[in-house]
Amino acid sequence: MLAACTTPPEPPPPDIKALLFEMKEHMYLYISEERQKLNTDAMPLRRDPLLDAAAQAHSEAMAERKAFDEGGSDENIAIQRLAANPNFQGFVGENSAMQYFYPEHGFDPETFAQSLVDQWLQSEGHQANIEYTNFALTGIGVAANGNEIYAAGLFATETEGAQAAD
């Protein structure tokens, strides 16, 4: 009797884009949960498509450069986009963070979401954005480049032209 030795096939590489999409959803839920713990008077945050798009563009720009903004609002893609949009007239706060991962192994979206938001909660200014009572809208963006994930969270007051996501 002959026995053949075979090695199991390599598993397919993780779908990083799908993991990032799931991570954004977990970040929103975790931010919302922590916001209510920090400030019971704070209104629930609603996702806003304009803020989501600006946060995503900002995350992608940071990932492309592999760097955070160094030039203030003049180099912040999210702030530039909002300032250029006549429908946006609100007050905005912005949080950003970066986390390393092993692309060949992927990552757990829930754990990474919590880790990034925890970074914000450990920063006085970032935590203030999360718990600020008058912020009603949020947008979240995440992007990866190599072994780095960049995340941006935008928080804004209600505006007449804002269109909240369902």
Short mmCIF file of the C-alpha atoms (twelve columns), coordinates in Angstrom:
data_MODEL
# 
_entry.id   MODEL 
# 
loop_
_atom_site.group_PDB 
_atom_site.id 
_atom_site.type_symbol 
_atom_site.label_atom_id 
_atom_site.label_alt_id 
_atom_site.label_comp_id 
_atom_site.label_asym_id 
_atom_site.label_seq_id 
_atom_site.Cartn_x 
_atom_site.Cartn_y 
_atom_site.Cartn_z 
_atom_site.pdbx_PDB_model_num 
ATOM 1   C CA . MET A 1   0.000   0.000  0.000  1 
ATOM 2   C CA . LEU A 2   1.345   3.378  -0.986 1 
ATOM 3   C CA . ALA A 3   0.581   6.501  0.923  1 
ATOM 4   C CA . ALA A 4   1.020   9.879  -0.621 1 
ATOM 5   C CA . CYS A 5   2.208   12.808 1.413  1 
ATOM 6   C CA . THR A 6   0.364   15.944 0.618  1 
ATOM 7   C CA . THR A 7   0.464   19.295 2.215  1 
ATOM 8   C CA . PRO A 8   -2.780  21.123 2.776  1 
ATOM 9   C CA . PRO A 9   -3.386  24.011 0.417  1 
ATOM 10  C CA . GLU A 10  -2.459  27.476 1.616  1 
ATOM 11  C CA . PRO A 11  -5.471  29.372 2.946  1 
ATOM 12  C CA . PRO A 12  -6.450  32.356 0.826  1 
ATOM 13  C CA . PRO A 13  -5.067  35.694 1.971  1 
ATOM 14  C CA . PRO A 14  -7.399  37.695 4.205  1 
ATOM 15  C CA . ASP A 15  -9.704  40.194 2.507  1 
ATOM 16  C CA . ILE A 16  -8.320  43.364 4.119  1 
ATOM 17  C CA . LYS A 17  -10.961 45.619 2.526  1 
ATOM 18  C CA . ALA A 18  -13.778 43.540 4.013  1 
ATOM 19  C CA . LEU A 19  -12.066 43.552 7.411  1 
ATOM 20  C CA . LEU A 20  -11.665 47.341 7.257  1 
ATOM 21  C CA . PHE A 21  -15.342 47.798 6.375  1 
ATOM 22  C CA . GLU A 22  -16.358 45.641 9.339  1 
ATOM 23  C CA . MET A 23  -13.922 47.511 11.566 1 
ATOM 24  C CA . LYS A 24  -15.612 50.848 10.757 1 
ATOM 25  C CA . GLU A 25  -18.943 49.448 11.923 1 
ATOM 26  C CA . HIS A 26  -17.399 48.216 15.171 1 
ATOM 27  C CA . MET A 27  -15.720 51.594 15.722 1 
ATOM 28  C CA . TYR A 28  -19.073 53.377 15.401 1 
ATOM 29  C CA . LEU A 29  -20.706 51.031 17.909 1 
ATOM 30  C CA . TYR A 30  -17.822 51.287 20.367 1 
ATOM 31  C CA . ILE A 31  -17.656 55.100 20.086 1 
ATOM 32  C CA . SER A 32  -21.406 55.297 20.694 1 
ATOM 33  C CA . GLU A 33  -21.173 53.012 23.716 1 
ATOM 34  C CA . GLU A 34  -18.242 54.880 25.265 1 
ATOM 35  C CA . ARG A 35  -19.868 58.259 24.561 1 
ATOM 36  C CA . GLN A 36  -22.902 57.344 26.646 1 
ATOM 37  C CA . LYS A 37  -20.682 56.124 29.492 1 
ATOM 38  C CA . LEU A 38  -18.655 59.352 29.455 1 
ATOM 39  C CA . ASN A 39  -21.558 61.778 29.089 1 
ATOM 40  C CA . THR A 40  -25.095 60.595 29.759 1 
ATOM 41  C CA . ASP A 41  -26.384 63.966 28.500 1 
ATOM 42  C CA . ALA A 42  -24.802 63.484 25.076 1 
ATOM 43  C CA . MET A 43  -27.208 62.805 22.242 1 
ATOM 44  C CA . PRO A 44  -26.642 59.623 20.235 1 
ATOM 45  C CA . LEU A 45  -24.309 60.105 17.276 1 
ATOM 46  C CA . ARG A 46  -25.709 59.491 13.797 1 
ATOM 47  C CA . ARG A 47  -23.524 58.445 10.886 1 
ATOM 48  C CA . ASP A 48  -23.449 61.119 8.203  1 
ATOM 49  C CA . PRO A 49  -22.466 60.306 4.600  1 
ATOM 50  C CA . LEU A 50  -20.626 63.616 4.139  1 
ATOM 51  C CA . LEU A 51  -18.577 63.027 7.292  1 
ATOM 52  C CA . ASP A 52  -18.010 59.355 6.387  1 
ATOM 53  C CA . ALA A 53  -16.651 60.358 2.963  1 
ATOM 54  C CA . ALA A 54  -14.404 63.048 4.440  1 
ATOM 55  C CA . ALA A 55  -13.103 60.694 7.156  1 
ATOM 56  C CA . GLN A 56  -12.447 57.975 4.578  1 
ATOM 57  C CA . ALA A 57  -10.563 60.386 2.286  1 
ATOM 58  C CA . HIS A 58  -8.496  61.546 5.264  1 
ATOM 59  C CA . SER A 59  -7.677  57.966 6.306  1 
ATOM 60  C CA . GLU A 60  -6.647  57.083 2.757  1 
ATOM 61  C CA . ALA A 61  -4.426  60.178 2.519  1 
ATOM 62  C CA . MET A 62  -2.719  59.335 5.813  1 
ATOM 63  C CA . ALA A 63  -2.216  55.720 4.709  1 
ATOM 64  C CA . GLU A 64  -0.821  56.800 1.336  1 
ATOM 65  C CA . ARG A 65  1.705   59.093 3.031  1 
ATOM 66  C CA . LYS A 66  2.193   56.688 5.960  1 
ATOM 67  C CA . ALA A 67  1.981   59.743 8.192  1 
ATOM 68  C CA . PHE A 68  -0.422  61.827 10.232 1 
ATOM 69  C CA . ASP A 69  -1.106  65.430 9.342  1 
ATOM 70  C CA . GLU A 70  1.669   67.739 10.385 1 
ATOM 71  C CA . GLY A 71  0.418   70.986 8.905  1 
ATOM 72  C CA . GLY A 72  -2.850  71.423 10.783 1 
ATOM 73  C CA . SER A 73  -6.139  71.938 8.975  1 
ATOM 74  C CA . ASP A 74  -4.405  73.132 5.781  1 
ATOM 75  C CA . GLU A 75  -3.181  69.574 5.120  1 
ATOM 76  C CA . ASN A 76  -6.121  67.700 6.637  1 
ATOM 77  C CA . ILE A 77  -8.142  66.254 3.747  1 
ATOM 78  C CA . ALA A 78  -11.241 65.852 5.943  1 
ATOM 79  C CA . ILE A 79  -11.275 69.476 7.051  1 
ATOM 80  C CA . GLN A 80  -10.583 70.680 3.495  1 
ATOM 81  C CA . ARG A 81  -13.513 68.664 2.135  1 
ATOM 82  C CA . LEU A 82  -15.915 69.916 4.777  1 
ATOM 83  C CA . ALA A 83  -14.790 73.530 4.382  1 
ATOM 84  C CA . ALA A 84  -15.323 73.317 0.611  1 
ATOM 85  C CA . ASN A 85  -18.859 71.944 0.936  1 
ATOM 86  C CA . PRO A 86  -21.493 74.707 1.180  1 
ATOM 87  C CA . ASN A 87  -23.889 72.244 2.858  1 
ATOM 88  C CA . PHE A 88  -21.579 71.883 5.836  1 
ATOM 89  C CA . GLN A 89  -21.740 74.766 8.291  1 
ATOM 90  C CA . GLY A 90  -21.173 72.940 11.566 1 
ATOM 91  C CA . PHE A 91  -18.477 72.774 14.215 1 
ATOM 92  C CA . VAL A 92  -16.216 69.747 13.735 1 
ATOM 93  C CA . GLY A 93  -13.732 67.729 15.764 1 
ATOM 94  C CA . GLU A 94  -11.331 65.171 14.305 1 
ATOM 95  C CA . ASN A 95  -9.577  62.143 15.793 1 
ATOM 96  C CA . SER A 96  -6.956  60.007 14.087 1 
ATOM 97  C CA . ALA A 97  -4.983  56.923 15.053 1 
ATOM 98  C CA . MET A 98  -2.723  54.257 13.575 1 
ATOM 99  C CA . GLN A 99  -2.280  50.594 14.421 1 
ATOM 100 C CA . TYR A 100 0.173   47.984 13.096 1 
ATOM 101 C CA . PHE A 101 -0.946  44.554 11.895 1 
ATOM 102 C CA . TYR A 102 0.359   41.555 9.946  1 
ATOM 103 C CA . PRO A 103 -1.301  41.708 6.498  1 
ATOM 104 C CA . GLU A 104 -0.667  38.025 5.825  1 
ATOM 105 C CA . HIS A 105 -2.665  37.099 8.943  1 
ATOM 106 C CA . GLY A 106 -5.351  39.780 8.783  1 
ATOM 107 C CA . PHE A 107 -6.831  41.031 12.013 1 
ATOM 108 C CA . ASP A 108 -9.919  40.823 14.161 1 
ATOM 109 C CA . PRO A 109 -12.033 43.886 13.182 1 
ATOM 110 C CA . GLU A 110 -13.728 44.159 16.565 1 
ATOM 111 C CA . THR A 111 -10.471 43.998 18.534 1 
ATOM 112 C CA . PHE A 112 -8.761  46.518 16.267 1 
ATOM 113 C CA . ALA A 113 -11.738 48.877 16.411 1 
ATOM 114 C CA . GLN A 114 -11.665 48.793 20.177 1 
ATOM 115 C CA . SER A 115 -7.895  49.301 20.241 1 
ATOM 116 C CA . LEU A 116 -8.072  52.399 18.016 1 
ATOM 117 C CA . VAL A 117 -10.945 53.937 19.969 1 
ATOM 118 C CA . ASP A 118 -9.112  53.139 23.211 1 
ATOM 119 C CA . GLN A 119 -6.188  55.216 21.888 1 
ATOM 120 C CA . TRP A 120 -8.615  58.123 21.503 1 
ATOM 121 C CA . LEU A 121 -10.050 57.595 24.962 1 
ATOM 122 C CA . GLN A 122 -6.536  57.845 26.450 1 
ATOM 123 C CA . SER A 123 -6.053  61.284 24.869 1 
ATOM 124 C CA . GLU A 124 -7.767  64.207 26.583 1 
ATOM 125 C CA . GLY A 125 -8.515  66.054 23.334 1 
ATOM 126 C CA . HIS A 126 -9.728  62.981 21.458 1 
ATOM 127 C CA . GLN A 127 -11.905 61.889 24.363 1 
ATOM 128 C CA . ALA A 128 -13.391 65.390 24.496 1 
ATOM 129 C CA . ASN A 129 -14.496 65.018 20.874 1 
ATOM 130 C CA . ILE A 130 -16.221 61.723 21.647 1 
ATOM 131 C CA . GLU A 131 -18.098 63.015 24.686 1 
ATOM 132 C CA . TYR A 132 -18.891 66.596 23.547 1 
ATOM 133 C CA . THR A 133 -22.618 67.041 24.151 1 
ATOM 134 C CA . ASN A 134 -23.380 69.112 21.054 1 
ATOM 135 C CA . PHE A 135 -21.874 66.734 18.516 1 
ATOM 136 C CA . ALA A 136 -24.739 64.915 16.808 1 
ATOM 137 C CA . LEU A 137 -23.078 63.510 13.685 1 
ATOM 138 C CA . THR A 138 -20.088 61.295 13.053 1 
ATOM 139 C CA . GLY A 139 -18.122 59.872 10.178 1 
ATOM 140 C CA . ILE A 140 -15.519 57.124 10.294 1 
ATOM 141 C CA . GLY A 141 -12.827 56.197 7.820  1 
ATOM 142 C CA . VAL A 142 -10.167 53.490 7.825  1 
ATOM 143 C CA . ALA A 143 -7.454  52.596 5.325  1 
ATOM 144 C CA . ALA A 144 -4.449  50.287 5.242  1 
ATOM 145 C CA . ASN A 145 -1.045  50.523 3.631  1 
ATOM 146 C CA . GLY A 146 1.460   47.755 4.159  1 
ATOM 147 C CA . ASN A 147 1.271   46.782 7.807  1 
ATOM 148 C CA . GLU A 148 -0.415  49.978 9.044  1 
ATOM 149 C CA . ILE A 149 -4.080  50.837 9.507  1 
ATOM 150 C CA . TYR A 150 -5.038  54.501 9.726  1 
ATOM 151 C CA . ALA A 151 -8.366  55.617 11.153 1 
ATOM 152 C CA . ALA A 152 -10.104 58.971 11.277 1 
ATOM 153 C CA . GLY A 153 -13.209 59.881 13.212 1 
ATOM 154 C CA . LEU A 154 -15.099 63.095 12.579 1 
ATOM 155 C CA . PHE A 155 -17.617 64.565 14.983 1 
ATOM 156 C CA . ALA A 156 -19.868 67.490 14.091 1 
ATOM 157 C CA . THR A 157 -22.763 69.567 15.257 1 
ATOM 158 C CA . GLU A 158 -26.051 69.302 13.411 1 
ATOM 159 C CA . THR A 159 -26.249 71.437 10.269 1 
ATOM 160 C CA . GLU A 160 -29.216 72.369 8.115  1 
ATOM 161 C CA . GLY A 161 -27.634 70.806 5.046  1 
ATOM 162 C CA . ALA A 162 -26.517 67.589 6.762  1 
ATOM 163 C CA . GLN A 163 -28.086 64.397 5.536  1 
ATOM 164 C CA . ALA A 164 -27.851 61.699 8.166  1 
ATOM 165 C CA . ALA A 165 -27.450 58.129 7.021  1 
ATOM 166 C CA . ASP A 166 -30.311 55.764 7.754  1 
# 
